[in-house]
Amino acid sequence: MHIDLHLHSAASDGLLQPAGLVQAVRAAGIHVFSITDHDTVDGLADGRLAAQACGLTLIAGIELSAYWGKVELHILGYFIDPNHAELTGFLHRIRGARQVRMHAMLNRLQAMGLGVPPASVFERAHHGNVGRPHLARALVERGFVSTTDEAFDRYLGTGRPAFVPRPDVSVADAIRMIRTAGGLASLAHPGLYGRDDAIPDLVAAGMQAIEVYHPQHTFGRIAHYKRVAKRYALLVTGGSDFHGTAEGEHAATPGYPFLPESDYLVLEAAQSAGRPGN
């Protein structure tokens, strides 16, 4: 059984609509997968219908952006209830803040002579959760940069001229929200941050898992985070971080890497044991 628990659709910053993502998952030989869009669950309903039609298992997921002090970290959530009222309200507030942030970045670019029509960015996000990848692709399309990586390096990355910080959601708030919605909280791609000193605080806040398998984790990092998981009694998660293309830190295809079946079964058992009435 092949498992990929880190995938993004066009409901956030992926390139494929949920149904198209499911077809890519199926073509890659994946049996169990999770759509973990950034700060939204909008792709889960269509994804579930497409998965059922293909005989695949979709785990309802999300990836929340949050801060540990001034350091941005991403918290993955699995087995969440996407219709949970408190989660829905939380995500609605984030969406509004993302839109305000995008207009601020567009204004900064305009002041630098890099005019990008807001509609060309918001339409890429299908008027849902808009983010820097949508803006980066618009900058490429208008010829201001050659690649999305260049867009981040020159304008959109942290500390660059058009960068505007995200809304301030704490990692404790993100973990609490995932658990309130019935899910398991996991730290996404810890090897990209270089901030293992945050892990004890995340565990204290209720984090239950850590992403060991990721395209940017070398064999050495995988071994390291296996040890971290054992040290803090954390569950193990992993996946391709597939966005529809091999841009940035993401895999070119679903399922690379995949989560070992043995780790998934432990994760599934932990979730089942934690459900009310079990």
ROTISE-837996 format. One line per 10 residues: number of its first residue (from 1); their letters; for each residue x, y, z of N, C-alpha, C. Coordinates in pm, 1 decimal. Layout:
REM residues N
NUM) A) X Y Z X Y Z X Y Z; ...
END
This chain:
REM residues 278
1) MHIDLHLHSA) 84.9 -119.1 0.0 0.0 0.0 0.0 88.5 124.1 0.0; 72.9 209.3 -100.8 150.3 332.6 -110.9 67.6 449.1 -54.9; 131.8 530.8 27.8 62.5 638.2 98.9 137.1 769.3 78.7; 62.7 875.8 46.4 118.7 1010.3 32.7 27.9 1105.7 108.9; 78.4 1159.7 219.1 -4.1 1243.5 305.6 30.5 1392.2 297.4; 82.4 1434.9 181.2 113.5 1577.3 166.2 97.8 1616.5 19.3; -20.4 1665.4 -15.1 -53.2 1702.1 -153.3 -135.2 1830.7 -153.3; -117.4 1910.9 -259.1 -188.7 2038.3 -268.3 -266.2 2047.7 -399.3; -385.8 2101.6 -390.6 -470.1 2121.6 -508.6 -481.8 2270.6 -539.6; -557.2 2300.6 -644.2 -579.3 2440.3 -682.6 -667.6 2514.4 -583.5
11) ASDGLLQPAG) -721.2 2444.5 -484.9 -795.4 2514.2 -378.7 -702.0 2603.1 -297.2; -570.1 2571.9 -297.8 -473.1 2665.2 -239.8 -373.8 2702.3 -349.0; -250.1 2651.9 -344.1 -151.4 2694.7 -442.8 -104.1 2583.5 -534.3; -177.6 2472.5 -539.4 -147.9 2369.2 -637.2 -200.0 2406.9 -774.3; -156.6 2334.6 -876.1 -198.8 2365.1 -1013.2 -316.2 2281.1 -1060.4; -342.6 2169.0 -994.8 -448.1 2078.3 -1038.9 -573.6 2094.5 -953.7; -688.4 2091.4 -1020.1 -813.7 2087.0 -947.2 -819.2 1956.2 -868.3; -898.6 1949.6 -760.6 -899.4 1828.3 -678.7 -920.3 1699.3 -758.0; -1013.0 1700.6 -853.5 -1036.3 1579.1 -932.0 -914.5 1543.6 -1015.7; -846.8 1644.0 -1070.8 -725.3 1619.6 -1147.4 -612.5 1568.8 -1060.0
21) LVQAVRAAGI) -606.3 1620.0 -937.9 -505.2 1572.8 -843.6 -528.2 1425.9 -810.8; -653.1 1388.9 -791.5 -684.3 1248.5 -762.3 -641.1 1159.6 -879.1; -660.3 1204.8 -1001.8 -617.0 1125.6 -1117.3 -464.2 1110.9 -1119.1; -393.3 1217.6 -1081.4 -247.4 1209.1 -1074.9 -203.6 1112.9 -964.9; -274.7 1114.1 -854.3 -246.5 1021.5 -744.0 -268.7 877.4 -789.3; -378.8 856.4 -857.5 -409.9 721.2 -906.6 -304.0 673.7 -1004.9; -263.7 760.8 -1096.9 -162.8 724.5 -1197.2 -29.0 691.3 -1133.2; -2.3 751.2 -1016.7 123.3 727.1 -946.5 119.4 601.4 -860.8; 5.3 533.2 -857.1 -5.4 409.7 -779.8 -25.8 429.8 -631.6; -77.3 547.4 -593.6 -102.8 576.8 -452.6 -239.3 521.0 -413.4
31) HVFSITDHDT) -246.9 460.0 -296.0 -372.6 401.9 -248.4 -440.4 487.9 -142.6; -361.5 549.6 -57.3 -412.5 635.1 49.7 -341.8 769.7 39.1; -416.9 878.8 44.6 -355.0 1010.3 28.7 -431.7 1114.3 108.5; -368.3 1228.7 124.6 -433.3 1340.1 193.0 -412.7 1467.5 112.5; -519.2 1542.1 92.0 -510.5 1677.1 35.8 -491.7 1771.3 153.7; -377.1 1838.5 155.0 -339.6 1924.1 269.1 -319.6 2067.3 220.2; -425.1 2126.1 168.5 -414.0 2261.5 114.7 -385.9 2362.6 225.5; -322.9 2472.4 185.7 -283.1 2575.3 281.2 -404.6 2653.4 331.1; -433.5 2639.3 459.5 -534.1 2721.6 527.8 -672.7 2712.1 465.7; -704.3 2599.9 402.2 -837.3 2582.2 345.1 -871.6 2434.6 333.2
41) VDGLADGRLA) -1001.5 2406.2 339.4 -1051.3 2270.2 317.9 -1140.5 2264.4 194.0; -1135.2 2368.6 111.3 -1227.3 2379.7 -1.0 -1213.5 2267.2 -102.9; -1096.9 2204.8 -112.4 -1077.9 2100.0 -211.8 -1118.6 1961.9 -166.4; -1155.3 1947.6 -38.9 -1176.5 1813.5 14.6 -1303.7 1746.2 -36.3; -1412.3 1820.6 -52.7 -1537.7 1758.2 -95.8 -1524.4 1698.6 -236.0; -1473.2 1778.6 -330.7 -1454.9 1726.8 -466.8 -1349.8 1616.7 -469.2; -1246.5 1632.4 -388.7 -1143.8 1529.8 -382.4 -1198.1 1398.1 -331.5; -1286.0 1403.2 -231.7 -1342.8 1280.5 -177.4 -1430.5 1210.2 -279.9; -1510.2 1286.3 -352.8 -1594.6 1225.1 -456.2 -1509.9 1156.4 -562.7; -1404.6 1223.9 -606.6 -1317.1 1165.9 -708.6 -1244.2 1043.3 -654.8
51) AQACGLTLIA) -1202.2 1048.1 -528.4 -1132.3 934.6 -468.3 -1224.7 813.7 -457.4; -1348.3 837.0 -416.3 -1443.8 727.0 -405.0 -1468.5 662.0 -539.9; -1475.3 744.3 -644.5 -1498.2 690.8 -778.8 -1382.5 603.9 -826.0; -1263.0 632.0 -773.6 -1142.1 556.3 -812.1 -1108.1 444.4 -714.2; -1182.9 431.8 -606.4 -1153.6 331.1 -506.2 -1033.2 364.5 -420.4; -1003.4 494.3 -405.1 -890.5 537.8 -324.2 -939.0 592.2 -190.1; -850.5 597.9 -93.3 -883.3 649.2 40.0 -824.6 788.1 57.9; -912.2 886.0 81.5 -868.8 1023.6 106.6 -877.3 1053.8 255.3; -766.5 1097.1 312.8 -763.2 1143.8 450.8 -781.8 1295.4 449.2; -883.5 1344.0 517.8 -909.2 1488.2 519.9 -794.9 1559.0 591.3
61) GIELSAYWGK) -730.7 1651.6 519.9 -614.9 1718.7 576.4 -614.3 1868.4 553.4; -512.3 1933.0 608.8 -493.0 2077.2 594.0 -348.5 2108.1 631.9; -297.3 2221.9 586.0 -165.8 2270.1 628.2 -182.3 2415.1 673.1; -167.7 2438.5 802.4 -186.3 2571.4 858.3 -52.2 2642.6 873.4; -49.3 2767.3 830.4 69.7 2851.9 848.2 60.2 2919.8 983.5; 168.6 2913.7 1060.1 164.7 2969.3 1195.4 303.9 3017.0 1234.8; 310.4 3083.6 1348.2 437.6 3138.8 1394.6 475.5 3084.5 1531.6; 603.8 3053.0 1542.4 668.3 3023.8 1670.9 761.6 3141.8 1695.4; 715.8 3234.6 1778.1 786.7 3361.7 1788.4 778.5 3433.3 1655.4; 894.5 3465.7 1595.6 897.6 3529.9 1465.1 926.5 3430.9 1352.3
71) VELHILGYFI) 933.0 3302.2 1384.6 965.4 3198.7 1287.0 837.7 3136.0 1233.4; 821.9 3136.8 1100.5 703.9 3075.2 1041.0 723.8 2924.4 1028.5; 627.0 2850.0 1079.5 624.7 2704.7 1068.7 490.9 2662.6 1010.0; 488.6 2545.3 948.0 364.4 2492.1 892.6 323.6 2367.4 970.9; 196.2 2363.6 1008.4 142.8 2252.9 1087.2 39.9 2177.8 1002.8; 67.9 2051.1 976.8 -23.6 1965.9 902.4 -128.8 1908.2 996.4; -251.8 1894.8 946.2 -358.4 1831.9 1022.7 -418.3 1716.6 944.0; -439.9 1604.2 1010.3 -494.4 1484.5 945.1 -618.5 1434.0 1018.3; -710.4 1375.6 940.8 -834.8 1318.4 993.2 -923.6 1426.7 1053.2; -913.4 1548.2 1003.2 -995.2 1657.3 1056.1 -1139.5 1645.7 1006.6
81) DPNHAELTGF) -1229.6 1710.7 1078.5 -1367.2 1728.5 1033.0 -1372.5 1861.7 958.5; -1378.2 1860.0 824.7 -1372.7 1986.8 749.9 -1494.6 2075.9 770.1; -1600.6 2020.8 830.1 -1722.4 2099.2 852.6 -1734.2 2146.9 997.1; -1629.8 2127.6 1075.1 -1633.5 2170.5 1214.5 -1652.8 2322.2 1220.7; -1750.3 2366.5 1297.1 -1789.1 2508.1 1296.3 -1674.8 2600.0 1338.6; -1599.3 2561.8 1442.4 -1491.8 2649.5 1488.6 -1379.9 2656.4 1385.1; -1349.8 2543.4 1321.4 -1248.5 2542.3 1215.2 -1293.5 2628.6 1098.2; -1419.3 2618.1 1059.4 -1472.1 2696.6 948.0 -1457.5 2846.7 974.5; -1492.1 2889.9 1095.3 -1478.3 3031.1 1130.0 -1333.6 3076.3 1131.1; -1245.5 2992.1 1182.7 -1102.5 3020.4 1186.4 -1047.3 3040.4 1045.7
91) LHRIRGARQV) -1083.3 2950.7 953.9 -1033.3 2959.5 816.9 -1091.4 3078.9 742.5; -1214.9 3115.1 774.9 -1276.3 3232.8 711.8 -1199.0 3358.8 748.7; -1157.7 3369.7 873.6 -1079.7 3486.5 916.0 -942.6 3489.1 847.5; -881.6 3373.0 831.7 -751.7 3366.8 764.6 -764.4 3408.7 619.2; -872.5 3365.9 552.9 -891.2 3401.4 411.9 -898.5 3553.2 394.9; -973.1 3618.2 481.0 -982.8 3763.3 472.2 -848.0 3830.2 494.2; -771.6 3779.2 590.1 -639.3 3836.6 617.8 -543.6 3813.0 501.5; -554.1 3698.2 434.7 -470.1 3669.7 317.8 -499.3 3769.4 205.2; -625.6 3803.6 186.3 -661.5 3897.8 80.6 -604.8 4036.3 108.7; -613.1 4078.7 234.6 -555.7 4208.4 273.5 -404.4 4207.0 249.6
101) RMHAMLNRLQ) -340.0 4098.3 287.8 -195.7 4086.2 269.0 -158.9 4093.7 121.7; -234.8 4025.3 34.9 -202.6 4024.6 -107.9 -213.5 4164.6 -166.7; -316.7 4239.1 -129.2 -329.3 4375.4 -179.9 -210.3 4461.1 -134.7; -161.2 4438.3 -13.6 -45.1 4513.0 34.9 79.3 4479.1 -47.3; 97.7 4352.2 -83.7 213.2 4313.9 -165.4 201.3 4370.3 -306.9; 80.3 4368.3 -360.4 58.9 4425.3 -493.7 90.1 4575.0 -494.5; 53.4 4644.7 -388.4 82.6 4787.6 -379.7 233.0 4812.8 -374.7; 306.4 4727.3 -304.0 451.6 4743.4 -297.5 515.4 4720.3 -434.6; 467.7 4619.0 -504.4 520.6 4591.9 -638.8 488.4 4706.8 -733.7; 368.2 4760.6 -723.2 327.4 4872.4 -807.1 420.2 4992.0 -785.1
111) AMGLGVPPAS) 457.0 5017.7 -660.6 546.0 5128.7 -628.9 685.3 5108.9 -686.6; 721.5 4983.8 -714.7 851.6 4953.0 -775.4 843.7 4946.7 -927.5; 727.1 4977.8 -982.8 710.1 4973.1 -1127.2 675.0 4836.8 -1180.9; 633.8 4745.9 -1093.4 596.8 4609.7 -1134.3 447.0 4593.7 -1115.5; 371.7 4655.6 -1205.6 226.5 4652.5 -1193.5 168.9 4517.8 -1230.3; 95.2 4458.3 -1137.3 26.2 4330.6 -1161.1 -120.8 4352.3 -1128.0; -211.1 4333.9 -1224.1 -354.0 4351.4 -1195.1 -399.7 4253.9 -1087.1; -466.7 4302.1 -984.4 -513.0 4210.8 -878.5 -593.1 4092.7 -931.8; -675.5 4117.6 -1033.6 -759.6 4009.5 -1086.3 -675.9 3892.6 -1137.6; -556.8 3922.6 -1194.3 -475.1 3814.9 -1250.5 -419.1 3724.4 -1141.7
121) VFERAHHGNV) -411.2 3776.7 -1018.2 -364.1 3696.0 -904.9 -480.9 3622.7 -839.9; -588.8 3694.7 -811.3 -701.5 3633.5 -742.1 -770.2 3527.3 -828.0; -770.0 3546.8 -959.0 -828.5 3444.4 -1046.1 -747.1 3315.8 -1043.0; -615.9 3327.8 -1027.3 -531.9 3208.0 -1015.3 -567.3 3128.8 -889.9; -610.4 3199.1 -787.3 -650.6 3133.4 -662.7 -797.8 3096.5 -663.9; -862.5 3113.6 -781.0 -1005.4 3084.0 -794.5 -1086.1 3157.9 -687.8; -1036.8 3278.4 -656.4 -1101.0 3367.7 -559.7 -1116.6 3299.9 -423.7; -1024.9 3208.2 -393.2 -1022.4 3142.3 -263.3 -902.6 3190.0 -183.5; -825.4 3095.6 -132.3 -709.2 3130.6 -50.5 -592.9 3172.4 -138.5; -564.7 3300.4 -142.2 -459.5 3353.1 -228.5 -328.2 3358.5 -151.0
131) GRPHLARALV) -217.0 3332.0 -221.3 -87.3 3331.9 -155.8 23.3 3375.8 -249.2; 144.5 3381.4 -197.2 258.8 3427.5 -275.6 285.0 3344.3 -401.5; 264.8 3211.6 -400.6 286.3 3136.7 -525.8 198.7 3185.8 -640.7; 76.1 3226.3 -610.8 -10.6 3280.9 -716.0 48.4 3410.4 -771.8; 98.4 3495.3 -683.8 159.9 3621.0 -726.6 288.5 3594.6 -804.1; 366.5 3497.3 -758.5 491.0 3464.1 -828.0 463.4 3419.6 -971.3; 361.2 3339.8 -991.4 328.1 3293.2 -1126.5 279.2 3408.0 -1213.9; 208.3 3504.9 -1152.3 165.0 3622.3 -1227.8 284.8 3707.1 -1269.2; 385.1 3717.2 -1184.2 506.7 3792.3 -1218.6 581.1 3724.9 -1334.7; 583.7 3592.7 -1335.8 646.0 3520.8 -1447.4 568.3 3546.2 -1576.1
141) ERGFVSTTDE) 437.0 3537.4 -1568.1 352.4 3555.0 -1686.1 370.5 3692.9 -1748.5; 391.9 3794.6 -1665.3 406.3 3931.6 -1716.7 550.5 3965.0 -1753.7; 641.7 3868.2 -1738.0 779.2 3886.6 -1782.8 868.6 3963.0 -1687.1; 822.4 3985.5 -1564.0 904.2 4058.1 -1467.4 1016.2 3970.5 -1411.1; 994.4 3841.2 -1409.2 1095.0 3744.0 -1366.7 1084.8 3623.3 -1458.8; 1188.6 3539.7 -1456.1 1189.4 3421.6 -1543.8 1127.2 3299.4 -1479.3; 1138.3 3288.5 -1345.6 1087.2 3172.2 -1273.5 1022.2 3216.8 -1143.5; 942.8 3127.8 -1086.6 882.5 3159.2 -957.0 989.2 3166.9 -848.3; 1093.3 3086.0 -860.8 1202.6 3095.1 -762.9 1266.0 3234.1 -765.4; 1283.0 3290.0 -885.4 1338.5 3424.8 -896.6 1245.2 3527.8 -834.5
151) AFDRYLGTGR) 1114.0 3506.5 -850.5 1016.8 3598.7 -791.6 1032.3 3604.2 -639.9; 1051.9 3488.0 -578.1 1070.6 3484.3 -433.2 1205.6 3542.5 -394.1; 1309.1 3507.4 -470.1 1443.6 3555.1 -436.7 1454.8 3706.9 -445.1; 1387.7 3766.8 -543.5 1403.0 3910.9 -566.5 1297.4 3995.6 -495.8; 1175.0 3942.7 -485.5 1066.1 4028.6 -440.0 981.2 3974.6 -324.5; 950.2 3845.9 -323.7 843.8 3795.2 -237.7 891.4 3718.5 -114.8; 1016.6 3677.8 -111.1 1067.0 3602.5 3.5 1077.9 3689.4 128.2; 1092.8 3624.0 241.1 1105.5 3696.2 367.9 1219.3 3798.2 361.0; 1187.1 3923.2 392.9 1286.0 4029.9 390.2 1305.0 4095.4 254.9; 1238.7 4043.8 151.5 1248.8 4103.8 18.2 1154.9 4225.2 9.2
161) PAFVPRPDVS) 1170.7 4309.3 -95.0 1100.2 4437.9 -97.9 947.4 4430.9 -94.6; 888.9 4326.6 -152.7 742.6 4319.3 -156.1 685.5 4226.8 -50.3; 770.1 4175.4 38.0 722.8 4080.6 138.8 638.9 4151.0 244.9; 527.2 4089.4 277.9 441.6 4133.9 387.9 417.5 4012.3 476.4; 440.2 4023.2 607.3 422.9 3906.8 695.5 281.1 3852.0 691.2; 270.6 3723.1 719.8 139.8 3659.2 728.1 64.4 3708.2 851.8; -67.2 3686.3 854.0 -141.8 3711.0 977.9 -81.3 3627.9 1091.0; -78.8 3683.1 1209.8 -6.3 3621.2 1320.9 -92.2 3514.8 1390.1; -84.0 3391.1 1338.5 -145.2 3275.5 1403.0 -33.6 3200.0 1474.1; -47.9 3174.9 1601.7 57.2 3105.1 1674.9 50.9 2956.0 1646.2
171) VADAIRMIRT) 165.0 2888.7 1663.8 166.3 2743.5 1644.0 73.9 2675.5 1744.6; 64.4 2729.9 1864.6 -25.4 2671.5 1964.1 -170.3 2681.0 1917.9; -207.6 2795.3 1856.9 -343.4 2811.2 1804.7 -370.1 2712.4 1690.9; -271.5 2695.5 1602.2 -288.9 2603.6 1489.5 -306.0 2460.0 1537.8; -223.4 2418.5 1632.2 -233.4 2283.0 1686.5 -366.9 2263.1 1757.1; -406.0 2362.5 1836.1 -534.2 2353.1 1907.6 -650.1 2341.1 1809.8; -645.6 2418.9 1700.0 -755.5 2415.8 1604.9 -765.8 2280.0 1536.6; -651.6 2223.3 1497.4 -652.4 2091.2 1433.9 -710.2 1986.9 1529.0; -666.7 1990.9 1653.4 -715.6 1892.2 1749.8 -862.5 1915.4 1784.3; -904.5 2041.5 1790.0 -1045.3 2071.9 1814.4 -1133.2 2014.5 1704.4
181) AGGLASLAHP) -1081.4 2016.3 1580.6 -1155.8 1962.0 1466.9 -1137.7 1811.0 1452.6; -1085.6 1745.3 1556.7 -1076.6 1600.3 1558.5 -953.9 1542.2 1494.4; -854.2 1627.0 1462.7 -740.3 1579.6 1386.6 -614.2 1556.3 1466.7; -513.1 1505.7 1396.5 -377.9 1488.7 1448.3 -290.3 1597.9 1389.3; -209.6 1662.0 1472.0 -124.4 1772.7 1427.2 18.9 1725.5 1408.5; 77.9 1761.0 1293.6 214.5 1719.1 1259.8 293.8 1838.0 1207.8; 419.6 1848.7 1248.2 506.5 1954.6 1197.3 549.9 1920.9 1054.9; 521.2 2009.0 959.6 558.5 1986.9 819.5 706.7 2013.3 798.4; 768.1 1933.4 711.6 907.7 1946.6 665.1 1000.7 2020.5 763.3; 1025.5 1961.4 879.3 1109.1 2029.6 979.7 1251.1 2057.5 931.2
191) GLYGRDDAIP) 1300.1 1977.5 836.6 1435.9 1997.9 787.8 1455.0 2127.9 712.5; 1345.6 2190.7 668.4 1356.6 2315.8 593.9 1374.2 2436.8 685.8; 1341.2 2421.2 812.3 1346.2 2536.1 901.6 1481.0 2549.8 972.2; 1542.3 2437.7 1004.8 1662.5 2442.1 1087.2 1635.1 2491.5 1227.5; 1515.6 2463.2 1278.3 1476.2 2511.6 1410.6 1421.1 2396.5 1495.3; 1502.2 2295.5 1513.1 1460.6 2184.8 1598.0 1436.4 2230.1 1741.7; 1489.9 2348.2 1777.4 1466.6 2398.8 1912.6 1320.3 2433.3 1936.9; 1241.6 2441.4 1830.0 1098.7 2468.2 1846.4 1020.7 2343.0 1885.3; 1074.8 2225.6 1857.5 998.8 2101.3 1872.9 949.1 2078.6 2015.7; 1029.8 2099.6 2120.7 975.5 2080.3 2256.1 853.5 2167.3 2285.0
201) DLVAAGMQAI) 854.3 2291.7 2236.8 738.8 2379.1 2258.7 616.3 2328.8 2182.3; 638.2 2278.1 2062.6 526.8 2225.7 1983.8 466.8 2102.1 2050.2; 553.1 2016.6 2101.5 505.4 1897.5 2172.2 425.6 1939.4 2296.3; 476.9 2038.1 2368.3 406.7 2087.1 2487.3 270.7 2146.2 2451.6; 259.3 2201.6 2329.1 132.7 2260.3 2283.5 34.5 2155.2 2232.0; 79.2 2029.0 2225.7 -12.1 1922.3 2186.2 14.0 1859.4 2051.2; 125.7 1894.4 1987.1 157.8 1832.3 1858.4 182.4 1682.6 1877.8; 126.4 1600.9 1785.9 133.1 1455.7 1802.3 224.7 1385.7 1702.9; 270.0 1456.7 1598.4 344.7 1388.5 1491.7 445.3 1483.1 1428.2; 533.2 1426.0 1346.7 632.8 1504.4 1274.8 652.2 1443.5 1136.1
211) EVYHPQHTFG) 668.3 1530.8 1035.8 686.4 1483.3 898.4 832.9 1441.9 878.8; 855.2 1313.7 871.5 989.6 1259.4 853.8 1025.4 1249.5 706.2; 929.4 1209.2 623.9 953.9 1187.1 481.3 904.8 1306.6 400.1; 997.8 1370.7 326.8 966.8 1488.8 245.3 1071.2 1496.4 134.8; 1038.5 1551.8 17.9 1136.4 1557.4 -92.7 1266.9 1626.4 -57.6; 1263.4 1720.8 35.6 1384.3 1794.2 72.1 1456.8 1734.5 192.4; 1410.6 1620.3 240.1 1478.5 1551.2 348.7 1571.0 1445.4 290.0; 1699.2 1462.2 310.2 1797.4 1362.6 268.1 1785.8 1239.1 357.5; 1858.0 1133.3 320.2 1857.4 1013.1 403.3 1903.4 1046.1 544.9; 2002.4 1134.4 555.8 2050.4 1173.5 687.5 1944.5 1244.4 768.9
221) RIAHYKRVAK) 1869.4 1334.3 703.5 1763.1 1404.8 774.4 1650.7 1310.1 813.2; 1618.9 1216.4 725.3 1514.8 1118.4 757.8 1554.3 1041.6 883.4; 1677.9 995.4 888.1 1725.2 922.6 1005.6 1720.8 1011.2 1130.0; 1758.6 1137.7 1112.5 1757.2 1230.9 1226.4 1616.3 1248.4 1279.7; 1519.0 1271.5 1191.6 1383.0 1297.7 1239.5 1311.3 1171.3 1285.2; 1357.8 1055.8 1242.4 1309.7 932.4 1304.4 1351.6 928.0 1451.0; 1475.3 969.5 1477.0 1522.8 972.5 1615.5 1446.8 1076.7 1697.7; 1419.2 1192.3 1634.7 1341.8 1296.5 1703.2 1203.2 1244.1 1738.0; 1139.8 1175.7 1642.6 1006.6 1120.3 1666.7 1009.0 1022.5 1784.0; 1111.2 938.8 1787.8 1122.5 842.1 1897.4 1146.5 913.1 2030.5
231) RYALLVTGGS) 1231.5 1015.8 2028.6 1265.5 1087.1 2152.2 1142.6 1151.7 2214.9; 1055.7 1208.6 2131.5 939.0 1279.9 2183.9 809.8 1199.9 2172.4; 821.0 1070.6 2140.1 703.6 983.5 2126.7 603.2 1040.0 2026.5; 655.3 1085.6 1911.3 571.9 1143.2 1807.1 542.4 1039.6 1698.8; 425.5 1050.7 1638.9 391.2 970.8 1522.3 469.0 1022.4 1401.9; 479.5 940.1 1298.8 556.3 974.6 1179.0 461.1 997.1 1062.2; 478.5 1109.4 991.3 402.0 1136.5 869.6 499.2 1163.9 754.8; 445.9 1174.7 633.7 532.8 1202.8 519.7 456.8 1205.6 389.4; 518.6 1267.0 290.4 457.8 1274.1 158.2 538.5 1360.3 64.3; 484.5 1380.9 -54.0 558.5 1441.7 -164.6 554.8 1594.1 -167.0
241) DFHGTAEGEH) 457.7 1655.4 -96.7 438.7 1800.2 -105.2 416.0 1840.6 -250.8; 348.0 1754.9 -325.2 323.3 1775.3 -468.4 226.8 1891.1 -489.6; 264.1 1983.3 -580.3 180.7 2098.6 -613.2 137.7 2098.8 -760.7; 169.7 1994.8 -832.9 133.6 1989.4 -974.8 251.1 2010.4 -1066.6; 364.8 2050.1 -1009.4 485.2 2071.3 -1088.8 604.7 2062.6 -994.6; 722.4 2042.5 -1051.6 843.4 2030.7 -968.7 905.6 2167.1 -946.0; 827.5 2261.4 -891.2 883.6 2393.7 -865.5 915.1 2407.7 -717.6; 1020.9 2479.7 -688.3 1057.5 2504.0 -550.0 1098.3 2377.1 -478.2; 1038.6 2355.1 -362.4 1077.5 2244.5 -275.0 988.1 2122.6 -290.9; 910.8 2117.8 -397.9 808.2 2015.9 -411.1 850.0 1905.1 -508.2
251) AATPGYPFLP) 795.3 1786.4 -486.8 824.7 1674.5 -575.4 755.2 1692.4 -709.2; 809.8 1627.2 -811.9 754.7 1636.7 -946.7 636.7 1544.4 -967.5; 618.4 1450.1 -876.9 510.3 1352.9 -891.1 460.5 1311.5 -753.5; 333.9 1274.4 -740.7 287.3 1223.3 -611.7 362.0 1095.4 -574.3; 374.7 1072.7 -445.9 431.9 948.4 -399.5 582.1 944.7 -388.0; 647.8 1058.8 -407.7 792.5 1060.3 -390.5 830.9 1173.7 -295.8; 866.2 1140.8 -172.8 863.6 1005.6 -117.4 723.8 968.3 -68.0; 705.1 841.3 -35.5 578.7 800.9 24.5 601.1 762.8 170.0; 493.4 758.3 246.0 499.7 719.6 386.0 493.3 567.8 395.0; 587.2 503.9 464.2 580.2 358.3 479.4 447.4 313.6 540.0
261) ESDYLVLEAA) 397.9 201.7 491.4 269.0 152.1 538.4 267.9 129.4 689.1; 379.5 81.8 744.2 384.6 55.2 888.1 362.9 183.3 969.2; 419.2 295.9 923.4 399.2 423.4 992.7 255.3 470.7 978.7; 197.8 449.7 860.4 58.9 491.5 840.3 -35.7 413.4 930.0; -14.2 284.3 943.0 -103.0 202.0 1025.5 -97.5 245.0 1172.0; 19.5 284.3 1219.5 31.4 336.5 1356.5 -44.9 468.5 1368.7; -32.2 553.6 1267.5 -103.2 681.8 1265.8 -254.4 659.7 1267.3; -300.8 569.2 1182.8 -444.0 539.7 1173.9 -496.5 483.0 1305.3; -419.3 393.8 1367.3 -460.9 335.4 1494.3 -469.2 441.2 1603.7; -373.8 533.5 1604.4 -374.9 640.1 1704.4 -497.7 728.4 1688.3
271) QSAGRPGN) -533.4 758.6 1564.1 -651.4 840.0 1540.9 -777.8 766.2 1584.0; -787.4 638.8 1550.6 -905.1 559.9 1588.0 -919.0 552.5 1740.2; -806.4 535.3 1809.5 -809.4 526.5 1955.5 -852.2 657.1 2019.2; -828.3 768.1 1950.6 -860.6 898.7 2006.7 -999.6 947.9 1975.6; -1073.8 874.2 1893.2 -1210.1 918.7 1860.1 -1304.3 898.6 1977.4; -1396.0 993.2 1996.5 -1492.0 978.9 2105.1 -1570.0 847.8 2091.3; -1583.9 778.3 2200.1 -1659.7 653.0 2199.1 -1573.6 532.2 2175.7; -1445.3 550.5 2141.5 -1356.7 436.4 2118.5 -1271.4 408.0 2243.3
END
